[in-house]
Amino acid sequence: MDGVDVEVAIGFYRSLGTDEEEQDEKDGKSVSTNAGITIICNDRVVLHNDKTHVTGWGEAGVPRYHTQFIGISGVVIFQSNTPAKLPLKTTKRGVDSSSQIYAVVKDKVREGIKIFTDFTNKWKKISKGELSEHFRIEETESAPSISLSQKVRTEEWSNVRRDGGKVFKPRLPLPKETDPTERVVFTKKRSEVQAVSEYLFDEVRPTTFVGEYCFDQILKKV
């Protein structure tokens, strides 16, 4: 974009976090050193393993960093023959968040982070045994290199229409849904709902609460 080559790579560099690691973090022990997003401009690291809003955490639908996301790491690489176009602060240390090119790239970073935070949230309540059947990863302390994209087969890339470039999104395994939820919706007159509420609770309560209570009472009998 505008004379700057950009590569964004987000993914897992290790397995998901454990309950012990979450407790260690609460106890003040640093266990998240290698997680987060690293930004490189012309081979210089200007931001290392960032876990703040600067790289998209905690904004625009992306959750704030938490130890449960300890396995998520990423690198953003900017390269240009015109250094002035790079999203650098004047001190050459840190990212210029007001840069237009950085704003576009940050959207891609958030998109990538969310793929893996969503995956983590879906699996965090599932047994580690079931997860291990579908998900294995070799741990590494090194960030992805610019050659990472060469490992993805040509046919797996999709074109990005608005901004140009190409994107690859992995197909991640989903936990088995053994008892999916259903939405129960029906309509009654307000006066009738209020009458039922006053009968049950001696006061008018929210419609949703009344409906769920009635359903739960029948479910107990069933």
C-alpha positions in Angstrom: 0.0 0.0 0.0 1.5 3.4 -1.1 4.9 1.9 -1.5 4.9 -0.2 1.7 4.8 -4.0 1.7 2.9 -5.4 4.7 2.6 -8.9 6.1 0.3 -9.7 9.1 0.6 -13.2 10.6 -1.5 -14.1 13.7 -1.8 -17.5 15.2 -0.9 -19.9 18.0 2.7 -20.3 19.0 1.9 -22.8 21.7 -1.1 -24.6 23.2 -3.9 -22.9 25.1 -3.4 -21.6 28.6 -3.9 -23.8 31.7 -5.7 -23.0 35.0 -2.3 -23.1 36.7 -1.0 -20.4 34.4 -4.0 -18.2 35.0 -3.4 -18.5 38.8 0.3 -17.7 38.4 -0.6 -14.5 36.5 -3.0 -13.5 39.3 -0.2 -14.2 41.8 2.0 -11.7 39.9 4.2 -14.2 38.0 4.8 -13.2 34.4 3.7 -16.1 32.2 2.6 -14.2 29.1 6.0 -13.0 27.9 5.8 -14.5 24.4 2.1 -13.7 23.8 1.0 -10.5 22.0 1.7 -8.7 18.7 5.2 -7.6 17.5 5.6 -4.9 15.0 8.7 -4.6 12.7 9.6 -1.8 10.4 12.4 -2.4 7.9 13.9 -5.1 10.1 13.7 -3.0 13.3 11.4 -4.2 16.1 9.4 -1.1 17.2 6.9 -2.9 19.4 7.4 -6.2 21.1 4.7 -8.7 22.2 2.2 -5.8 22.7 -1.1 -6.7 24.5 -2.8 -3.3 24.5 -5.2 -1.3 22.3 -2.2 -0.1 20.3 -2.4 -3.4 18.4 -6.1 -3.9 18.7 -6.6 -5.7 22.0 -9.7 -4.5 23.9 -11.4 -2.6 21.2 -13.8 -3.1 18.2 -15.1 -6.4 19.4 -11.7 -7.8 20.3 -11.4 -8.8 24.0 -8.7 -7.4 26.3 -5.7 -9.6 26.7 -6.1 -12.2 29.4 -4.0 -15.2 30.3 -6.5 -17.5 28.6 -5.1 -16.0 25.3 -1.5 -16.9 26.3 -1.1 -19.0 23.1 -1.9 -16.2 20.7 1.1 -14.4 19.1 1.6 -12.4 15.9 3.9 -10.2 13.9 3.3 -7.3 11.6 6.1 -6.5 9.1 6.3 -3.2 7.3 9.0 -2.9 4.5 9.6 0.2 2.3 12.3 1.8 0.4 10.9 5.1 1.6 11.2 5.0 5.4 9.1 8.2 5.9 6.1 6.1 4.8 6.5 3.6 7.6 4.1 4.1 10.6 6.8 5.1 13.0 6.9 7.8 15.7 9.5 10.6 15.1 11.7 9.0 17.7 11.8 5.8 15.6 10.6 3.9 18.7 7.0 2.9 18.8 4.1 3.0 16.4 2.4 6.1 15.0 -1.2 5.1 15.6 -2.5 8.1 13.6 -0.8 6.8 10.4 -3.4 6.0 7.8 -1.6 2.9 6.6 -1.4 1.6 10.2 -5.2 2.2 10.7 -5.9 -0.1 7.7 -3.4 -2.8 8.9 -4.7 -2.6 12.5 -8.1 -3.7 11.2 -6.4 -6.8 9.8 -4.6 -7.4 13.1 -7.9 -7.2 15.0 -9.5 -9.6 12.5 -6.7 -12.1 13.0 -6.7 -11.8 16.8 -10.5 -12.3 17.0 -10.3 -15.6 15.0 -8.1 -17.1 17.8 -9.8 -15.5 20.8 -13.1 -16.8 19.5 -11.5 -20.3 19.2 -10.1 -20.1 22.7 -13.5 -19.0 24.2 -15.3 -21.8 22.4 -12.9 -24.4 23.8 -12.1 -23.1 27.3 -15.0 -25.1 28.9 -14.3 -28.2 26.9 -12.2 -31.0 28.3 -8.5 -30.8 27.4 -8.6 -34.4 26.3 -11.2 -33.6 23.5 -9.3 -30.6 22.5 -6.0 -32.5 22.2 -7.6 -34.9 19.7 -8.1 -32.0 17.3 -5.5 -29.5 18.2 -1.8 -30.0 18.5 1.0 -27.4 18.1 4.7 -27.4 18.4 5.8 -24.6 20.8 8.3 -22.1 19.5 9.7 -18.9 21.0 10.4 -17.3 17.7 7.9 -15.0 15.9 6.7 -15.9 12.4 9.1 -14.8 9.7 8.3 -13.1 6.4 8.6 -16.5 4.7 5.7 -17.9 6.7 3.3 -17.0 3.8 5.3 -19.3 1.5 4.1 -22.3 3.5 0.5 -21.7 2.6 -0.6 -23.3 -0.7 -1.5 -20.9 -3.5 -5.1 -22.1 -3.8 -5.7 -21.4 0.0 -5.3 -17.6 -0.4 -8.2 -15.3 -1.0 -8.1 -11.9 -2.6 -9.0 -8.8 -0.4 -11.0 -6.6 -2.7 -11.1 -3.3 -0.7 -7.4 -3.0 0.3 -5.8 -5.4 -2.2 -3.4 -8.1 -1.1 -4.3 -11.7 -0.1 -5.6 -13.3 3.1 -5.4 -16.9 4.4 -7.8 -18.0 7.2 -7.2 -21.4 8.8 -10.1 -23.8 9.4 -10.1 -24.4 13.1 -11.9 -27.3 14.8 -15.1 -26.6 16.7 -16.2 -28.4 19.8 -19.0 -30.9 19.4 -22.4 -29.3 20.3 -24.2 -32.1 22.2 -27.1 -30.0 23.4 -27.6 -26.8 21.3 -29.8 -24.0 22.6 -33.1 -23.0 21.0 -34.8 -19.5 21.2 -38.4 -19.6 22.4 -40.4 -16.6 21.3 -44.1 -15.9 21.5 -46.4 -12.9 21.8 -49.1 -12.2 24.4 -51.1 -9.1 25.4 -49.3 -6.9 27.9 -52.3 -7.0 30.3 -52.1 -10.8 30.3 -48.3 -10.9 31.0 -48.8 -8.4 33.8 -51.6 -10.5 35.2 -49.4 -13.6 35.3 -46.5 -11.7 36.8 -48.7 -10.3 39.6 -50.1 -13.8 40.2 -46.7 -15.3 40.5 -44.7 -12.6 42.1 -47.2 -10.1 43.6 -45.6 -7.5 41.3 -45.0 -6.7 37.6 -41.6 -8.0 36.5 -39.9 -7.9 33.1 -41.6 -9.9 30.4 -38.5 -12.1 29.7 -38.2 -13.0 33.3 -41.9 -14.0 33.5 -41.6 -16.1 30.4 -38.4 -17.9 31.5 -39.9 -18.6 35.0 -43.0 -20.2 33.5 -41.0 -22.4 31.2 -38.6 -23.5 34.0 -41.6 -24.5 36.2 -43.0 -26.7 33.5 -39.5 -28.1 32.8 -39.2 -29.1 36.5 -42.5 -31.1 36.2 -41.4 -32.7 33.0 
